[in-house]
Each structure stands twice: as structure tokens, then as C-alpha cells.
Amino acid sequence: MTSEEKQALLAKMMGMMKEANINMDHAQINMFVESGAKVVYQEVGSPAASSSDKPLTHEELTKAVMAVQSFMWGASAYAVLFCECRDHRGYPNVYTEFEKEVDEIALERGLSWRCRPGTISDAFSDNSYLKLNVEKWKDNGAKKRSLILLEKFQEELP
């Protein structure tokens, strides 16, 4: 499906959407429809994907999460890590999957903060910049502590 066809399809769907985040650069569309359901379209193997989009292994994620604990201020900080994984590390845009994996890491390693169900979505509702690609955060009012955590996390990833 071409970009023009995708945009035409979205235009037809606008009547039933409450909120939409459309990122054609990364071929990703997030929609919240009137029933409250979330619809996600993410093109796999997009030609625009960079080499850093290689999916992380559980061990790589564990190592990076462990390395940035001193920069975290609470469980909501996991949303910053999720966004980097979503935007640059080929992680599916599914909050619950990330919460489950990171909570497992927190339990295994005895971390200060767990990542319980709802942690990421709560952070998203309190910080609108999280819906944007991490490259756009600085220009869109991201908190300084989020930018610092993002930078440190990026440094720790392969």
C-alpha cells in the first residue's frame, strides 16, 4: 500500500477517531477510536528503518535498564525507555508487552521500581511529548530529566 493510499484510508476513518498519531517516516499509526480501543498499524521492515532498528534481546535490554537506574525518578521513567525502544530499537508499540518484560527485569534484579500494568499509559497521559518520536522531544517541551535519561539509555544500548 502506498503512502497516498494509506493517507486516503485514514482520511475516511477520521470520523470515528478520537485521537491519532500518524508518523509516515516510520510507517506507524496509532489511533484511539470512539469505543476507547487502540488501533495500531506498524509496518515491519520499512525501507526507512535505520540499522539501529535491530530488535533488542532480553539480555541487552536488561543490561541497559540496569545501567540507567540512577537516572530514574520512579516507575513512570520506564516510559522514556519504552519510547527509545519503540522509535529506534524495533520494539513493537505495545505498552503491555514492554511493561511485562521490564517488570520481569525489575523482579529478577530487585530494582527499586516495578513496571506494573498501566505504568506506561499513565505516563503517556501525563506527558504528551511521549507520543512523539524521541528526536522531537527537546523541541516539544520534554522534561529535562526525561532527556537526560533518554541520552543515558541510548548510550547503554548496542
N, C-alpha and C positions, 0 to 999 in steps of 0.2 A: 504494500500500500504506500503510495507516495505521500509526501508531506501535505500536498494540496488536498488529497483525498481525506487524510486524517483531519485536517482543519475543517473541511466541509462537513464531515461527520460530527465533529464537535459542535459546530455552529447549530446543527439540527438538534443536538442534545441540550443546548443551553437552557431551555425552558424548564428542565427537571433538575438542574444543578443548583445547589445552594452555594457551593464554593468549588473553585477549580484552580489547580496549579499546573500549568502547562509548560513544559520545558522541551522544546523540539530539538535543542542542541544535544540533549542526552536521550531523546526519544522516550520521555517519561511523562505520563499524565496521571495526576491524582485528582479524583472528583469525589465530592460528598453530595449524594443525591438526596432528594426530599425525604426519603424514608429513613435517612440517617446512616445508610450503608455507605461504605467507602469502596469506590471502584478504582483499581489501579491498573494502568497499562504500562508495561515497561518492555521495550524492545530489547531482546537479547542479541548480543553480538553486533551492536550498532557500529557502522563504519566510523563514526565519530569517536568511538571509545578509545581512550588512551591506554598505553601499556600498563599504567598503574591500576587499571580496572580489573586486574587479576584478582580473583576471589581470595580472601584470606583463609588460611587454615585456622582451626580452633587454637592451635598452639601459638600461631602468630598473633592472633587477637588477644590471647591470654597474656602473652609477654608484653604487648603494648598497653593493655589495660593496667597491668601491674606497675608498669613504669611511670604512669601518669597519676597514680593515686594521690600524690602530694599536691597536685594541682586541682583536685576535685573538691567541691564545696558541699556536695550532697548527692543523693541518688539522681536528681534531675540533671546532673552533669553528664550522665550517660547519654543524654540526647545529643550532646555535642559529638561524642564518639560515634553514635549511630549515623549522624549526618555525614561525617567524613567517610564512613564505610559505604553509605548509600551513594554518595557523589563521586567517589574516586576508587573504591575498592571492590566494586561489583557486587556489593551486598544487596539482596532484594529489599525493596522499600516496604518492609513488613515489620512494624513495631514489635509485634508479639514474638516473632522469631528471634529478634535481637535481644529483647528482654529475657527470654528464656535462656539463650546462650550466655549472656553476660551474668545473669543471676547464678547460673551454674558455676561460672568462674568465681563469682563472689563467695559462694558457699565452699567451693574447693579450696580457695586460698584464704578464707577468713577475712575478707575485705570489710571495711567499715560500713559500706553502703551496699545494700542489695538492690537489684533492679526488678522489682515486683511488677506484675501486670498493671498497666496503666501509667507507669513511670514516664515513658516516652511521650505518650499522648498528652499527659498533663503538662509536661514541659513545653510541648508544641502550642498548647492553648495559651500559655502564659508568655510565650516569646515568639512573635510572628516571624522573625528573621530565620528561625529554624526551618521554615518551609522553603526557603531559598537555597540555592546551591551555595556551598560554603565560600566559594570565590566572591560572592556578593555580600557577605555578611558585614564586612567593615564599612561599606558604603550605605548600609541599611540599618544602622543602629544596634549592631550586636554588642552585647556587654563585653567589656574588656576581659573579664575573667574567662568568658567563652572563647575569645580569640586566642588568649594565652594557652588554654587547654587544647584547643584545636591545633595550634602550632606544635606544642609538645607531643601530642598524639601523632601528628603527621611525621615528626622526626623519628618516632619509635617504630613506625610501620615499615615493612620491607619495600 
